[in-house]
C-alpha cells in the first residue's frame, strides 16, 4: 500500500503542476488572468496564488476555473504527459 513521503515537498510540486496546467490552458486560449478570475467569480489574489502553485485550491474553486476554461477539472489535476509516457 502506498505511503506518504516524510516531507510535503511533493504537495508543493503537485500544486505548481496544477497551476502550470491552468496557466498553459489560459494562455492557449489567449485569455488574461483577469478574464478568468472575473468569470469564475473568485478573487484576483486567490486565482494568482492557485496559478502560481502557492495556495491549496478548494475543489469548488478548481471546478469554477475548469468551467470557465471549458475543460474538465480532471484535465487540471492529471498529468497527461506522464500518462502518455507510461502507456
Secondary structure, 3 states (H helix, E strand, C coil): CCCCCCCCHHHHHHHHHHHHHHHHHHHHCCCCHHHHHHHHCCCHHHHHHHHCCCCCCCHHHHHHHHHHHCCCHHHHHCCHHHHHHHC
